[in-house]
Every structure is written in structure tokens, then in C-alpha cells.
Amino acid sequence: MPDKAYVITGPTSGFGRRTALELAEHGTVVLVGRDAAKLDDVRRRIEGGGGAALTVRCDLSDPAGARRAAARIVELGLPIAGVLNNAGIFPNRPGTNALGWDIAYATNHLGPFVFTEALVPHLQDGTQVVFVVSAVEDPERGAATVSGFRGGRYVSAEASSRGEWKPGGSKLPGADAYATSKQCNLATVLAFARETPRLRFNAIEPGFAPGTNLGRDAGPLLRLLAKYVLSPVAPLVKHWTNPGTAARVITRILTDESDATGVYYDEKGRPMRGSAQVHDPAFNARVVAETRALLETAHV
Ligand SMILES: NC(=O)c1ccc[n+]([C@@H]2O[C@H](COP(=O)([O-])OP(=O)(O)OC[C@H]3O[C@@H](n4cnc5c(N)ncnc54)[C@H](OP(=O)(O)O)[C@@H]3O)[C@@H](O)[C@H]2O)c1
């Protein structure tokens, strides 16, 4: 039995892959993702370095599948010290999951929400649960508005599942869905931290990393530019990062043993503020209540 185990979603690319390799220095890593071959590749890489890893298949766009994956993890009986909700997408055209729900909202918020709620009763006191969120949820964030974001556009969980956002949003394809889903992640962290003080719930804005696969829908030229020109200089630019740097900060937070809960960290691991809306306890409690009601209606 290992001393500690860390659960990570989306360990097959970008921030998640580098963080999974870092976490292997701290305990057994439970790799949660949708692609068996990619998961095995990361597992072999960890084992090759003398670490231990297990894989659990899970498509987070399917909330019922997320619940089953959480149940499989509980069955493993590992001493879980940390859970990292990292997986996410930023599609640039609308799409839906099998339930007809907005694909970005389902993958980024609803799946991770179900996954976390299903794990919570089985986590030992003090377990660290971290969500990778994004500052684009804040309409006052200059660096995001300059790029065309208009902050989270939450109307209700049900409206979000239908791909409906508060009017006056972004002209950037997919931006309102992405920003709203990330705002709901942050709202979940802040509300869960209040609801369940025996665990720790924290969030991190990892910084903008042009070299990950998050922009996989962008054209090939833009992707080449992002990967080979922008990514190498990213750590020199304010609020930018690369997967290696971000992985070290994320790992530091996930393995931190302080009592801190309900904290939102920036790309350097310093506490930061999100939007005024997300810090309003009435708003973040509403997001959680409406998410639960939506999932219940769908019998997830
Ligand atoms: N890159 C940035 O600038 C930036 C900034 C702020 C926040 N973030 C956040 O950072 C997190 C990681 O993003 P990244 O930039 O590292 O992107 P990435 O390279 O595209 O990695 C995303 C990960 O999520 C997994 N994933 C996608 N859809 C999934 C699904 N339906 N079920 C299970 N896993 C799924 C991917 O799996 P596959 O390999 O199978 O596709 C991959 O492992 C996201 O939550 C993102 O919102 C990114």
C-alpha cells in the first residue's frame, strides 16, 4: 500500500501530463482520462521512472460515466491525499454530449462536478481537492478582455446546458461557454469549501499556455506559431506560462499540507481574486444548487 495517492483528470496532454509526472514523485498517481492508449503511455512513462500509476477510463462529457469512474477509484481503496480536476476543453464551435448538453459546459463543469461529489464522502479528512480554472471568467480581467473574452455569462445551470449565455457576450467562438464553465468550476470550489470544511477545496489559474492542446480547434498555422514561437517565451510574459512551469506550481498546491481552503491561486501560486460575481456566496451557492438540480432531473 503506497503512503499517498493522487488522482488527476486529463493527464494525457498539456498541464495534466506534466503534472502527472511531477506527482509521481509524491505517491501513486491515478490517471483519469478518455483515451486508453494515451493513459497507458503516461503510466509507462511514470513506471519507467520508478513511480507507480494506475489508469481509469472516463469521458467527463458523460456525467454518468464520471460517476462510475469515481466509484472505480473508491474501489481501489488507495490513501488519496489529493484530487486534481484538470481536464478541460475549449471548442470553437457549439457541440453537445449524448444528453444534448453543451459539450464545453458538460466536460468542464458537469462531469468534474459529479466526479468530485461522488468522491467526497470517501475522501479522508484534509484531502486536497484542486480545480484548474481560468481567469477568463472575470469580465474585469484586462488580459482576457483584450483577447475578446467577456467573462462568465451564467444565466442558470439549465440554460448553460442548453448553450445559452447572458446576452452581450463575446464574439470569440466558444468563449462564453468556456468562460462560464470555468466560472462554475471556481464557484464550485468556493461553495464546496464552505459546505465541507473537513476537506480542502482550492482553485488555480495556471496562466496562459499557448503550447498545450487546449487550442486544438485553431488552424494549423496558428497552432505551429503557438507551439514553437510563443510557448518558449511564455514564462517571460505576465500571466503566461508553459506546462512544465505550471505543473510545478500545481503540484506544490496539490501537495501543500497547510489548512488553506477556498483559496484561488494565480500562476505563481499566490492567492488571487476572481470576478466579483463568483466570490458572492449567494451566487456560488446558486451555481451548486442549480447544478445538483439539473443532474437530478436527468437522473445522473
Ligand atoms: N492552456 C491554457 O492557456 C489554460 C489557461 C487557463 C486554464 N487552462 C485549463 O487547464 C486545463 C488543462 O488544459 P490544457 O491547456 O493542458 O489543455 P490540453 O493540452 O488540451 O489538455 C486537456 C486534457 O483534458 C482531457 N480531456 C478533454 N476532454 C476530455 C473528456 N471529455 N474526458 C476526459 N478528459 C478529457 C484531454 O484528454 P485527451 O488527451 O484525450 O484529449 C487532456 O488530457 C483545462 O481545464 C483548461 O481549461 C488552460
The ligand as an SDF file (V2000), in Angstrom:
LIG
                    3D

 48 52  0  0  0  0  0  0  0  0999 V2000
   -3.7850   26.3760  -21.7940 N   0  0  0  0  0  0  0  0  0  0  0  0
   -4.1800   27.4770  -21.1750 C   0  0  0  0  0  0  0  0  0  0  0  0
   -3.7830   28.5900  -21.5550 O   0  0  0  0  0  0  0  0  0  0  0  0
   -5.0810   27.4030  -19.9810 C   0  0  0  0  0  0  0  0  0  0  0  0
   -5.2750   28.5660  -19.2050 C   0  0  0  0  0  0  0  0  0  0  0  0
   -6.1140   28.5120  -18.0710 C   0  0  0  0  0  0  0  0  0  0  0  0
   -6.6920   27.3060  -17.7340 C   0  0  0  0  0  0  0  0  0  0  0  0
   -6.4930   26.1920  -18.5020 N   0  0  0  0  0  0  0  0  0  0  0  0
   -7.1270   24.9420  -18.0840 C   0  0  0  0  0  0  0  0  0  0  0  0
   -6.1230   23.9700  -17.8970 O   0  0  0  0  0  0  0  0  0  0  0  0
   -6.6940   22.6680  -18.0190 C   0  0  0  0  0  0  0  0  0  0  0  0
   -5.8070   21.8010  -18.8880 C   0  0  0  0  0  0  0  0  0  0  0  0
   -5.7790   22.3600  -20.1880 O   0  0  0  0  0  0  0  0  0  0  0  0
   -4.5200   22.2750  -21.1710 P   0  0  0  0  0  0  0  0  0  0  0  0
   -4.2630   23.6680  -21.6080 O   0  0  0  0  0  0  0  0  0  0  0  0
   -3.4380   21.4590  -20.5630 O   0  0  0  0  0  0  0  0  0  0  0  0
   -5.2100   21.5300  -22.4170 O   0  0  0  0  0  0  0  0  0  0  0  0
   -4.9070   20.1500  -23.1630 P   0  0  0  0  0  0  0  0  0  0  0  0
   -3.4570   20.0450  -23.5020 O   0  0  0  0  0  0  0  0  0  0  0  0
   -5.8830   20.1000  -24.2920 O   0  0  0  0  0  0  0  0  0  0  0  0
   -5.2770   19.0360  -22.0830 O   0  0  0  0  0  0  0  0  0  0  0  0
   -6.6150   18.7630  -21.7690 C   0  0  0  0  0  0  0  0  0  0  0  0
   -6.7420   17.4120  -21.0920 C   0  0  0  0  0  0  0  0  0  0  0  0
   -8.1370   17.1900  -20.8310 O   0  0  0  0  0  0  0  0  0  0  0  0
   -8.5010   15.9210  -21.3730 C   0  0  0  0  0  0  0  0  0  0  0  0
   -9.9080   15.8740  -21.7870 N   0  0  0  0  0  0  0  0  0  0  0  0
  -10.5100   16.6200  -22.7460 C   0  0  0  0  0  0  0  0  0  0  0  0
  -11.7970   16.2520  -22.8920 N   0  0  0  0  0  0  0  0  0  0  0  0
  -11.9990   15.2230  -22.0200 C   0  0  0  0  0  0  0  0  0  0  0  0
  -13.1160   14.3960  -21.7340 C   0  0  0  0  0  0  0  0  0  0  0  0
  -14.2800   14.5200  -22.3740 N   0  0  0  0  0  0  0  0  0  0  0  0
  -12.9860   13.4450  -20.7840 N   0  0  0  0  0  0  0  0  0  0  0  0
  -11.7970   13.2750  -20.1370 C   0  0  0  0  0  0  0  0  0  0  0  0
  -10.6970   14.0110  -20.3910 N   0  0  0  0  0  0  0  0  0  0  0  0
  -10.8010   14.9760  -21.3180 C   0  0  0  0  0  0  0  0  0  0  0  0
   -7.5860   15.7580  -22.5800 C   0  0  0  0  0  0  0  0  0  0  0  0
   -7.5820   14.4010  -22.9780 O   0  0  0  0  0  0  0  0  0  0  0  0
   -7.1340   13.9360  -24.4750 P   0  0  0  0  0  0  0  0  0  0  0  0
   -5.6290   13.9150  -24.4690 O   0  0  0  0  0  0  0  0  0  0  0  0
   -7.7560   12.5960  -24.6050 O   0  0  0  0  0  0  0  0  0  0  0  0
   -7.6830   14.9550  -25.4230 O   0  0  0  0  0  0  0  0  0  0  0  0
   -6.2680   16.2510  -21.9860 C   0  0  0  0  0  0  0  0  0  0  0  0
   -5.6680   15.2600  -21.1900 O   0  0  0  0  0  0  0  0  0  0  0  0
   -8.1040   22.8900  -18.5740 C   0  0  0  0  0  0  0  0  0  0  0  0
   -9.0400   22.7580  -17.5310 O   0  0  0  0  0  0  0  0  0  0  0  0
   -8.0690   24.3160  -19.0840 C   0  0  0  0  0  0  0  0  0  0  0  0
   -9.3440   24.9160  -19.0540 O   0  0  0  0  0  0  0  0  0  0  0  0
   -5.7020   26.2180  -19.6050 C   0  0  0  0  0  0  0  0  0  0  0  0
  1  2  1  0
  2  3  2  0
  2  4  1  0
  4  5  1  0
  4 48  2  0
  5  6  2  0
  6  7  1  0
  7  8  2  0
  8  9  1  0
  8 48  1  0
  9 10  1  0
  9 46  1  0
 10 11  1  0
 11 12  1  0
 11 44  1  0
 12 13  1  0
 13 14  1  0
 14 15  2  0
 14 16  1  0
 14 17  1  0
 17 18  1  0
 18 19  2  0
 18 20  1  0
 18 21  1  0
 21 22  1  0
 22 23  1  0
 23 24  1  0
 23 42  1  0
 24 25  1  0
 25 26  1  0
 25 36  1  0
 26 27  1  0
 26 35  1  0
 27 28  2  0
 28 29  1  0
 29 30  1  0
 29 35  2  0
 30 31  1  0
 30 32  2  0
 32 33  1  0
 33 34  2  0
 34 35  1  0
 36 37  1  0
 36 42  1  0
 37 38  1  0
 38 39  2  0
 38 40  1  0
 38 41  1  0
 42 43  1  0
 44 45  1  0
 44 46  1  0
 46 47  1  0
M  CHG  2   8   1  16  -1
M  END
$$$$
